[in-house]
Amino acid sequence: MAIEETLKSAERTLKEAQQLMDKIHKQNEDWPGAGAFQKDIKKARTLLNEMQQSFSDIFVEFTRDQNEDPDSDREMKVSQEFSETYGLMSKLHGAVNQVHLSFDSGLSQKNGLIETEKYLKQLISHCVTVKDHLNEVGHD
């Protein structure tokens, strides 16, 4: 299944995103109230773009596979899962943007970072569910 390689790429990107969040936590322990630095925000946006591309590629591959073996119930369920994934990514984009705006205006990034971490955790958890479901579908 061609999806597997793209899934591995998406997993690497999510792991990098989690490492970035861990780095920001460490920065805040070392310098309380420091928040994220400009380079952290830039990296977060790069990772979000990579995630978006990976998920698009996965969905395209899944749709292509379904055209060869159509099952509307299966396709609808996975479409709903991907819709939820994109919803979480949209919330993550919003949270990172909030951090960026706070950084630019010199305000506290605390709320934006809390939201970013919350949505990142939800996205990672949801992606595990989607991966498991895609694996089940691939082995039917």
Residue frames as a rotation matrix with the C-alpha (Angstrom) as fourth column:
MET 1
0.583 0.813 0.000 0.00
0.813 -0.583 0.000 0.00
0.000 0.000 -1.000 0.00
ALA 2
-0.150 -0.657 0.739 1.51
0.623 -0.643 -0.445 3.37
0.768 0.393 0.506 -1.10
ILE 3
0.665 0.491 0.563 -0.15
-0.112 -0.680 0.725 5.03
0.738 -0.545 -0.397 1.90
GLU 4
0.793 -0.317 -0.520 2.30
0.608 0.467 0.643 3.38
0.038 -0.825 0.563 4.31
GLU 5
-0.253 -0.952 0.174 5.31
0.934 -0.287 -0.212 5.45
0.252 0.109 0.962 3.20
THR 6
-0.239 0.251 0.938 3.31
0.047 -0.962 0.269 8.67
0.970 0.108 0.219 3.44
LEU 7
0.838 0.533 -0.115 2.08
0.092 0.069 0.993 7.61
0.537 -0.843 0.009 6.89
LYS 8
0.337 -0.801 -0.495 5.69
0.942 0.280 0.187 7.17
-0.011 -0.529 0.848 8.01
SER 9
-0.541 -0.509 0.670 6.48
0.577 -0.804 -0.145 10.67
0.613 0.308 0.728 6.75
ALA 10
0.234 0.726 0.647 3.46
-0.164 -0.626 0.762 12.09
0.958 -0.284 -0.028 8.59
GLU 11
0.845 0.042 -0.533 4.51
0.470 0.415 0.779 10.27
0.254 -0.909 0.332 11.78
ARG 12
-0.190 -0.975 -0.114 8.02
0.968 -0.167 -0.188 11.79
0.165 -0.146 0.975 11.52
THR 13
-0.449 0.082 0.890 6.50
0.156 -0.973 0.168 15.25
0.880 0.214 0.424 11.13
LEU 14
0.653 0.740 0.161 4.21
-0.093 -0.132 0.987 14.74
0.751 -0.660 -0.018 14.13
LYS 15
0.545 -0.548 -0.634 7.22
0.834 0.430 0.345 13.52
0.084 -0.717 0.692 16.16
GLU 16
-0.539 -0.746 0.390 9.15
0.716 -0.650 -0.255 16.66
0.444 0.141 0.885 15.18
ALA 17
-0.013 0.632 0.775 6.14
-0.123 -0.770 0.626 18.76
0.992 -0.088 0.088 16.22
GLN 18
0.878 0.323 -0.353 6.07
0.259 0.300 0.918 17.04
0.402 -0.898 0.180 19.62
GLN 19
0.066 -0.941 -0.333 9.83
0.995 0.087 -0.048 17.58
0.074 -0.328 0.942 20.00
LEU 20
-0.513 -0.185 0.838 9.34
0.313 -0.950 -0.018 21.27
0.799 0.253 0.545 19.22
MET 21
0.521 0.765 0.379 6.61
-0.180 -0.336 0.925 21.49
0.834 -0.550 -0.038 21.87
ASP 22
0.720 -0.343 -0.603 8.96
0.684 0.496 0.534 19.76
0.116 -0.797 0.593 24.35
LYS 23
-0.359 -0.898 0.254 11.71
0.854 -0.426 -0.299 22.26
0.376 0.110 0.920 23.45
ILE 24
-0.173 0.377 0.910 9.34
-0.070 -0.926 0.371 25.17
0.982 0.001 0.187 24.12
HIS 25
0.868 0.450 -0.210 8.47
0.132 0.200 0.971 23.66
0.478 -0.871 0.114 27.51
LYS 26
0.277 -0.859 -0.430 12.18
0.960 0.262 0.096 23.43
0.031 -0.440 0.898 28.32
GLN 27
-0.485 -0.427 0.763 12.71
0.489 -0.856 -0.169 27.05
0.725 0.291 0.624 27.25
ASN 28
0.283 0.703 0.652 9.92
-0.252 -0.602 0.758 28.10
0.926 -0.378 0.007 29.58
GLU 29
0.833 -0.101 -0.544 11.47
0.524 0.458 0.718 26.16
0.176 -0.883 0.434 32.45
ASP 30
-0.141 -0.988 -0.054 14.84
0.986 -0.135 -0.102 27.82
0.093 -0.067 0.993 31.81
TRP 31
-0.989 -0.103 0.110 13.35
0.104 -0.995 0.005 31.29
0.109 0.017 0.994 31.24
PRO 32
-0.425 0.893 -0.146 9.89
0.769 0.272 -0.578 31.45
-0.477 -0.358 -0.803 32.85
GLY 33
0.382 0.730 -0.566 7.42
0.222 -0.667 -0.711 33.33
-0.897 0.146 -0.417 30.70
ALA 34
-0.583 -0.719 -0.379 9.71
-0.203 -0.322 0.925 33.27
-0.787 0.616 0.042 27.65
GLY 35
0.531 0.832 -0.161 7.15
-0.437 0.106 -0.893 31.56
-0.726 0.545 0.420 25.43
ALA 36
0.495 -0.330 0.803 8.21
0.745 0.636 -0.198 30.57
-0.446 0.697 0.562 21.94
PHE 37
-0.278 -0.660 -0.698 10.85
-0.004 -0.726 0.687 32.36
-0.961 0.194 0.199 19.91
GLN 38
0.242 0.381 -0.892 10.43
-0.819 -0.412 -0.398 33.49
-0.520 0.828 0.213 16.31
LYS 39
-0.586 -0.531 -0.612 12.41
-0.781 0.572 0.251 30.49
0.217 0.625 -0.750 15.00
ASP 40
-0.859 0.352 0.372 10.07
0.086 0.815 -0.574 28.15
-0.505 -0.461 -0.730 16.95
ILE 41
0.104 0.953 -0.284 7.00
-0.221 -0.256 -0.941 29.75
-0.970 0.161 0.184 15.37
LYS 42
0.036 -0.180 -0.983 8.57
-0.989 -0.149 -0.009 29.52
-0.145 0.972 -0.183 11.91
LYS 43
-0.908 -0.395 -0.139 9.38
-0.408 0.910 0.078 25.83
0.096 0.128 -0.987 12.45
ALA 44
-0.537 0.786 0.305 5.83
0.104 0.421 -0.901 25.19
-0.837 -0.452 -0.308 13.73
ARG 45
0.323 0.669 -0.670 4.37
-0.608 -0.396 -0.689 26.71
-0.725 0.629 0.278 10.56
THR 46
-0.349 -0.532 -0.771 6.73
-0.923 0.336 0.186 24.62
0.160 0.777 -0.609 8.39
LEU 47
-0.974 -0.013 0.225 5.69
-0.086 0.944 -0.318 21.46
-0.208 -0.330 -0.921 10.23
LEU 48
-0.137 0.990 -0.007 2.00
-0.112 -0.023 -0.993 22.35
-0.984 -0.136 0.114 9.84
ASN 49
0.246 0.177 -0.953 2.48
-0.923 -0.256 -0.286 22.74
-0.294 0.950 0.100 6.10
GLU 50
-0.727 -0.563 -0.393 4.30
-0.643 0.760 0.099 19.39
0.243 0.324 -0.914 5.93
MET 51
-0.762 0.515 0.392 1.49
0.053 0.653 -0.755 17.74
-0.645 -0.555 -0.525 7.91
GLN 52
0.169 0.884 -0.435 -1.14
-0.473 -0.315 -0.823 19.22
-0.865 0.345 0.365 5.64
GLN 53
-0.032 -0.259 -0.965 0.68
-0.994 0.112 0.002 17.94
0.108 0.959 -0.261 2.53
SER 54
-0.934 -0.358 0.005 1.16
-0.354 0.921 -0.161 14.47
0.053 -0.152 -0.987 4.04
PHE 55
-0.490 0.819 0.298 -2.49
0.050 0.368 -0.929 14.14
-0.870 -0.441 -0.221 5.01
SER 56
0.288 0.556 -0.779 -3.57
-0.771 -0.347 -0.533 15.32
-0.567 0.755 0.329 1.55
ASP 57
-0.408 -0.547 -0.731 -1.30
-0.865 0.487 0.118 12.71
0.292 0.680 -0.672 -0.05
ILE 58
-0.946 0.089 0.311 -2.66
-0.083 0.863 -0.499 9.99
-0.313 -0.498 -0.809 2.23
PHE 59
-0.090 0.996 -0.019 -6.25
-0.183 -0.036 -0.982 10.91
-0.979 -0.085 0.186 1.43
VAL 60
0.183 0.085 -0.979 -5.55
-0.965 -0.172 -0.196 10.99
-0.185 0.981 0.051 -2.33
GLU 61
-0.761 -0.531 -0.372 -3.94
-0.583 0.812 0.033 7.53
0.284 0.242 -0.928 -2.12
PHE 62
-0.751 0.545 0.373 -6.81
0.028 0.590 -0.807 6.18
-0.660 -0.596 -0.459 -0.06
THR 63
0.197 0.865 -0.462 -9.35
-0.525 -0.305 -0.795 7.57
-0.828 0.399 0.394 -2.55
ARG 64
-0.140 -0.339 -0.930 -7.40
-0.977 0.199 0.075 6.03
0.159 0.920 -0.359 -5.44
ASP 65
-0.973 -0.228 0.040 -7.41
-0.231 0.942 -0.243 2.65
0.018 -0.245 -0.969 -3.69
GLN 66
-0.438 0.881 0.179 -11.14
-0.032 0.184 -0.982 2.94
-0.898 -0.436 -0.052 -3.06
ASN 67
0.130 0.453 -0.882 -11.81
-0.903 -0.313 -0.293 3.60
-0.409 0.835 0.368 -6.75
GLU 68
-0.582 -0.411 -0.702 -10.31
-0.669 0.733 0.125 0.17
0.463 0.542 -0.702 -7.43
ASP 69
-0.661 0.374 -0.651 -12.38
0.549 0.832 -0.078 -1.47
0.512 -0.409 -0.755 -4.69
PRO 70
-0.527 0.444 0.725 -15.34
-0.399 -0.882 0.250 0.82
0.751 -0.157 0.642 -3.92
ASP 71
-0.268 0.515 -0.814 -17.05
0.878 0.478 0.013 0.61
0.396 -0.711 -0.581 -0.54
SER 72
-0.005 0.302 0.953 -19.07
0.139 -0.944 0.300 3.76
0.990 0.134 -0.037 0.14
ASP 73
0.929 0.352 -0.116 -19.46
0.143 -0.050 0.988 3.08
0.342 -0.935 -0.097 3.89
ARG 74
0.367 -0.884 -0.290 -15.73
0.895 0.249 0.371 2.62
-0.255 -0.395 0.882 4.31
GLU 75
-0.397 -0.529 0.750 -14.92
0.757 -0.651 -0.059 5.68
0.519 0.544 0.659 2.22
MET 76
0.404 0.622 0.670 -17.46
0.062 -0.750 0.659 7.81
0.913 -0.224 -0.342 4.13
LYS 77
0.911 -0.079 -0.406 -16.01
0.413 0.156 0.897 6.76
-0.007 -0.985 0.175 7.50
VAL 78
-0.046 -0.998 -0.051 -12.44
0.968 -0.057 0.243 7.56
-0.245 -0.038 0.969 6.45
SER 79
-0.227 0.038 0.973 -13.61
0.539 -0.827 0.158 10.83
0.811 0.560 0.167 4.87
GLN 80
0.803 0.552 0.223 -15.16
0.079 -0.471 0.878 11.79
0.590 -0.688 -0.422 8.22
GLU 81
0.632 -0.645 -0.429 -11.90
0.694 0.226 0.683 10.89
-0.343 -0.730 0.591 10.00
PHE 82
-0.370 -0.790 0.489 -9.91
0.918 -0.390 0.064 13.04
0.140 0.473 0.870 7.57
SER 83
0.211 0.534 0.819 -12.41
0.294 -0.833 0.468 15.87
0.932 0.142 -0.333 7.99
GLU 84
0.967 0.110 -0.229 -11.81
0.243 -0.138 0.960 15.70
0.074 -0.984 -0.160 11.75
THR 85
0.155 -0.986 -0.064 -8.04
0.940 0.127 0.318 15.66
-0.306 -0.110 0.946 11.12
TYR 86
-0.379 -0.283 0.881 -8.26
0.685 -0.726 0.062 18.81
0.622 0.627 0.469 9.02
GLY 87
0.649 0.664 0.372 -10.48
0.169 -0.602 0.780 20.43
0.742 -0.444 -0.503 11.66
LEU 88
0.785 -0.435 -0.440 -7.83
0.525 0.090 0.847 19.76
-0.329 -0.896 0.299 14.31
MET 89
-0.233 -0.909 0.345 -5.12
0.968 -0.185 0.166 21.07
-0.087 0.373 0.924 12.00
SER 90
0.056 0.341 0.938 -7.15
0.440 -0.852 0.283 24.23
0.896 0.397 -0.198 11.43
LYS 91
0.957 0.289 -0.019 -7.39
0.123 -0.347 0.930 24.73
0.262 -0.892 -0.367 15.21
LEU 92
0.390 -0.898 -0.201 -3.65
0.792 0.216 0.571 24.09
-0.470 -0.382 0.796 15.48
HIS 93
-0.269 -0.415 0.869 -3.00
0.826 -0.564 -0.014 26.70
0.496 0.714 0.495 12.77
GLY 94
0.515 0.579 0.632 -5.15
0.169 -0.792 0.587 29.16
0.840 -0.196 -0.506 14.73
ALA 95
0.929 -0.191 -0.317 -3.28
0.327 0.023 0.945 28.47
-0.173 -0.981 0.083 17.97
VAL 96
-0.035 -0.988 0.147 0.14
0.956 0.009 0.292 28.88
-0.290 0.151 0.945 16.31
ASN 97
-0.114 0.074 0.991 -1.11
0.598 -0.791 0.128 32.11
0.793 0.607 0.046 14.72
GLN 98
0.879 0.457 0.133 -2.21
0.140 -0.515 0.845 33.32
0.455 -0.725 -0.517 18.17
VAL 99
0.526 -0.783 -0.333 1.31
0.675 0.145 0.724 32.62
-0.518 -0.605 0.605 19.48
HIS 100
-0.285 -0.652 0.702 2.77
0.946 -0.310 0.096 34.50
0.155 0.692 0.705 16.50
LEU 101
0.277 0.473 0.836 0.52
0.334 -0.864 0.378 37.52
0.901 0.174 -0.397 17.02
SER 102
0.971 0.051 -0.234 1.34
0.239 -0.192 0.952 37.54
0.003 -0.980 -0.199 20.74
PHE 103
0.153 -0.988 -0.024 5.05
0.898 0.129 0.420 37.37
-0.412 -0.086 0.907 19.92
ASP 104
-0.270 -0.253 0.929 4.80
0.793 -0.606 0.065 40.27
0.546 0.754 0.364 17.45
SER 105
0.365 0.506 0.781 2.88
0.014 -0.842 0.539 42.45
0.931 -0.186 -0.314 19.91
GLY 106
-0.606 -0.750 0.265 4.97
-0.279 -0.111 -0.954 41.50
0.745 -0.652 -0.142 22.96
LEU 107
0.233 0.772 0.591 2.01
-0.927 -0.007 0.374 39.95
0.293 -0.635 0.714 24.79
SER 108
-0.303 -0.275 0.913 1.95
-0.668 0.744 0.003 36.71
-0.680 -0.608 -0.409 26.77
GLN 109
-0.420 0.068 -0.905 1.99
-0.778 0.487 0.398 33.58
0.468 0.871 -0.152 24.61
LYS 110
-0.820 -0.027 0.572 0.72
-0.449 0.650 -0.613 31.40
-0.355 -0.760 -0.545 27.43
ASN 111
0.122 0.963 0.240 -2.84
-0.442 0.269 -0.856 30.88
-0.889 -0.002 0.459 26.16
GLY 112
0.518 0.022 -0.855 -1.67
-0.853 0.084 -0.515 30.27
0.061 0.996 0.062 22.59
LEU 113
-0.539 -0.799 -0.267 0.89
-0.738 0.601 -0.308 27.73
0.406 0.031 -0.913 23.75
ILE 114
-0.595 0.426 0.682 -1.69
-0.391 0.587 -0.708 25.94
-0.702 -0.688 -0.183 25.92
GLU 115
0.512 0.833 -0.211 -4.05
-0.549 0.129 -0.826 25.75
-0.660 0.538 0.523 22.93
THR 116
0.186 -0.537 -0.823 -1.24
-0.923 0.192 -0.333 24.62
0.337 0.821 -0.460 20.62
GLU 117
-0.816 -0.539 0.208 -0.27
-0.577 0.741 -0.342 21.81
0.030 -0.399 -0.916 22.95
LYS 118
-0.238 0.818 0.523 -3.89
-0.377 0.418 -0.826 20.75
-0.895 -0.394 0.209 23.45
TYR 119
0.679 0.558 -0.478 -4.62
-0.623 0.094 -0.776 20.53
-0.388 0.825 0.412 19.72
LEU 120
-0.137 -0.800 -0.584 -1.27
-0.909 0.337 -0.248 18.87
0.395 0.496 -0.773 18.96
LYS 121
-0.805 -0.118 0.581 -2.02
-0.441 0.774 -0.454 16.14
-0.397 -0.622 -0.675 21.51
GLN 122
0.188 0.954 0.231 -5.51
-0.336 0.284 -0.898 15.68
-0.923 0.092 0.374 20.06
LEU 123
0.537 -0.040 -0.842 -4.10
-0.843 -0.026 -0.537 15.53
0.000 0.999 -0.048 16.53
ILE 124
-0.563 -0.809 -0.170 -1.47
-0.792 0.586 -0.172 12.95
0.239 0.038 -0.970 17.46
SER 125
-0.617 0.408 0.673 -4.06
-0.257 0.704 -0.663 10.80
-0.744 -0.582 -0.329 19.22
HIS 126
0.472 0.855 -0.213 -6.50
-0.453 0.028 -0.891 11.13
-0.757 0.517 0.400 16.32
CYS 127
0.190 -0.481 -0.856 -3.79
-0.968 0.055 -0.246 10.23
0.166 0.875 -0.455 13.80
VAL 128
-0.832 -0.431 0.349 -3.10
-0.509 0.843 -0.171 6.98
-0.221 -0.320 -0.921 15.64
THR 129
-0.123 0.892 0.435 -6.81
-0.101 0.424 -0.900 6.13
-0.987 -0.155 0.038 15.32
VAL 130
0.625 0.341 -0.703 -6.85
-0.674 -0.219 -0.706 7.01
-0.395 0.914 0.093 11.62
LYS 131
-0.319 -0.833 -0.452 -3.68
-0.935 0.354 0.008 5.00
0.153 0.425 -0.892 10.99
ASP 132
-0.756 0.088 0.649 -5.16
-0.236 0.887 -0.396 1.96
-0.611 -0.453 -0.650 12.73
HIS 133
0.302 0.949 0.084 -8.33
-0.161 0.138 -0.977 2.29
-0.940 0.282 0.194 10.68
LEU 134
0.441 -0.220 -0.870 -6.38
-0.894 -0.193 -0.404 2.68
-0.080 0.956 -0.282 7.41
ASN 135
-0.687 -0.726 0.044 -4.36
-0.725 0.688 0.033 -0.44
-0.054 -0.009 -0.998 8.32
GLU 136
-0.376 0.649 0.661 -7.60
-0.036 0.703 -0.710 -2.38
-0.926 -0.291 -0.241 8.92
VAL 137
0.622 0.643 -0.448 -8.98
-0.420 -0.209 -0.883 -1.20
-0.661 0.737 0.140 5.59
GLY 138
0.103 -0.699 -0.708 -5.75
-0.994 -0.045 -0.100 -2.12
0.038 0.714 -0.699 3.84
HIS 139
-0.859 -0.483 0.168 -5.90
-0.501 0.860 -0.093 -5.67
-0.100 -0.164 -0.981 5.15
ASP 140
0.051 0.952 0.300 -9.54
-0.600 0.270 -0.753 -6.42
-0.799 -0.142 0.585 4.32
